[in-house]
Amino acid sequence: MPNSPPVFMKRPERKAWRPESKRDTNRIRGSKGQKLRKRRMERTNWLCEDCSAKGLVRTADVVDHIKPLALGGEDVDSNTRNLCNDCHKVRTKEQFGRNTPPPSKVDRLRP
């Protein structure tokens, strides 16, 4: 049975993993992080911003960074949006290039 040639897809450029202590922006944890999350959620009355733009009413579950911290974004209020889990999954796929269509068979055969 013939095997298909291996598929090599380039991943989007990302910063290499670094320990929490050596990151440019450390994640805020504990009660301080909870207060910050609560304040950001109250900004939109705990509603998903993407769903609200579509005319839907859904509760936000995640405070998402518009420009991800992993790609050099800052942990400030102006760089955050409140999203439901479904919208957050879609946005994350868009940001990290995981929703791109697979290459055609012709592209796979090219060196």
DRENKEZA-557710 format. One record per residue (C-alpha): residue number from 0; residue in one letter; x negated, y negated, z negated. Coordinates in nm, 3 decimals. Example, Ala and Ser with C-alpha at 12.3 -4.5 7.8 and 13.67 -1.06 7.14 Angstrom:
<atoms>
<0, a, <-1.230, 0.450, -0.780>>
<1, s, <-1.367, 0.106, -0.714>>
</atoms>
This chain:
<atoms>
<0, m, <0.000, 0.000, 0.000>>
<1, p, <-0.159, -0.331, 0.105>>
<2, n, <-0.223, -0.591, -0.159>>
<3, s, <-0.156, -0.956, -0.098>>
<4, p, <-0.454, -1.190, -0.125>>
<5, p, <-0.495, -1.369, -0.457>>
<6, v, <-0.332, -1.709, -0.489>>
<7, f, <-0.551, -1.989, -0.619>>
<8, m, <-0.360, -2.302, -0.717>>
<9, k, <-0.529, -2.608, -0.857>>
<10, r, <-0.399, -2.726, -1.190>>
<11, p, <-0.362, -3.096, -1.256>>
<12, e, <-0.659, -3.263, -1.422>>
<13, r, <-0.628, -3.275, -1.800>>
<14, k, <-0.849, -3.364, -2.088>>
<15, a, <-1.024, -3.069, -2.247>>
<16, w, <-0.891, -2.952, -2.582>>
<17, r, <-1.051, -3.119, -2.879>>
<18, p, <-0.999, -3.054, -3.249>>
<19, e, <-0.752, -3.286, -3.424>>
<20, s, <-1.036, -3.463, -3.606>>
<21, k, <-1.206, -3.567, -3.279>>
<22, r, <-0.901, -3.683, -3.082>>
<23, d, <-0.852, -4.045, -2.985>>
<24, t, <-0.504, -4.047, -3.139>>
<25, n, <-0.437, -3.819, -3.432>>
<26, r, <-0.091, -3.673, -3.474>>
<27, i, <0.101, -3.826, -3.761>>
<28, r, <0.228, -3.552, -3.991>>
<29, g, <0.412, -3.523, -4.319>>
<30, s, <0.654, -3.779, -4.461>>
<31, k, <0.493, -4.063, -4.266>>
<32, g, <0.553, -3.875, -3.940>>
<33, q, <0.910, -3.793, -4.039>>
<34, k, <0.985, -4.159, -4.114>>
<35, l, <0.834, -4.264, -3.782>>
<36, r, <1.041, -4.004, -3.594>>
<37, k, <1.358, -4.111, -3.776>>
<38, r, <1.297, -4.477, -3.691>>
<39, r, <1.239, -4.392, -3.325>>
<40, m, <1.551, -4.173, -3.310>>
<41, e, <1.767, -4.442, -3.470>>
<42, r, <1.661, -4.679, -3.192>>
<43, t, <1.902, -4.493, -2.957>>
<44, n, <2.147, -4.372, -3.224>>
<45, w, <2.003, -4.020, -3.195>>
<46, l, <2.118, -3.992, -2.830>>
<47, c, <1.922, -3.853, -2.536>>
<48, e, <1.810, -4.141, -2.314>>
<49, d, <1.809, -3.939, -1.989>>
<50, c, <2.160, -3.801, -2.051>>
<51, s, <2.287, -4.149, -2.143>>
<52, a, <2.156, -4.280, -1.810>>
<53, k, <2.364, -4.009, -1.637>>
<54, g, <2.674, -4.099, -1.840>>
<55, l, <2.652, -3.794, -2.067>>
<56, v, <2.651, -3.794, -2.447>>
<57, r, <2.400, -3.550, -2.599>>
<58, t, <2.208, -3.556, -2.924>>
<59, a, <1.834, -3.615, -2.891>>
<60, d, <1.611, -3.342, -3.035>>
<61, v, <1.264, -3.463, -2.939>>
<62, v, <1.072, -3.790, -2.945>>
<63, d, <0.880, -3.762, -2.617>>
<64, h, <0.580, -3.968, -2.512>>
<65, i, <0.632, -4.135, -2.174>>
<66, k, <0.260, -4.114, -2.103>>
<67, p, <0.149, -3.799, -2.288>>
<68, l, <-0.114, -3.831, -2.558>>
<69, a, <-0.309, -3.556, -2.380>>
<70, l, <-0.335, -3.782, -2.075>>
<71, g, <-0.446, -4.090, -2.266>>
<72, g, <-0.110, -4.230, -2.382>>
<73, e, <-0.077, -4.419, -2.709>>
<74, d, <0.138, -4.323, -3.007>>
<75, v, <0.338, -4.646, -3.013>>
<76, d, <0.715, -4.703, -2.999>>
<77, s, <0.703, -4.851, -2.649>>
<78, n, <0.550, -4.523, -2.520>>
<79, t, <0.827, -4.300, -2.659>>
<80, r, <1.175, -4.194, -2.552>>
<81, n, <1.434, -3.974, -2.721>>
<82, l, <1.533, -3.663, -2.526>>
<83, c, <1.742, -3.348, -2.571>>
<84, n, <1.558, -3.016, -2.535>>
<85, d, <1.677, -2.961, -2.177>>
<86, c, <1.563, -3.305, -2.057>>
<87, h, <1.235, -3.266, -2.245>>
<88, k, <1.159, -2.939, -2.061>>
<89, v, <1.226, -3.107, -1.725>>
<90, r, <1.007, -3.409, -1.807>>
<91, t, <0.722, -3.192, -1.934>>
<92, k, <0.726, -2.987, -1.612>>
<93, e, <0.715, -3.309, -1.409>>
<94, q, <0.427, -3.456, -1.609>>
<95, f, <0.207, -3.149, -1.603>>
<96, g, <0.286, -3.037, -1.247>>
<97, r, <0.443, -2.704, -1.329>>
<98, n, <0.755, -2.758, -1.121>>
<99, t, <0.575, -2.783, -0.788>>
<100, p, <0.695, -2.533, -0.529>>
<101, p, <0.468, -2.237, -0.465>>
<102, p, <0.247, -2.266, -0.156>>
<103, s, <0.374, -2.114, 0.166>>
<104, k, <0.223, -1.791, 0.295>>
<105, v, <0.022, -1.988, 0.551>>
<106, d, <-0.132, -2.205, 0.277>>
<107, r, <-0.226, -1.898, 0.075>>
<108, l, <-0.431, -1.755, 0.361>>
<109, r, <-0.633, -2.071, 0.420>>
<110, p, <-0.976, -2.078, 0.254>>
</atoms>
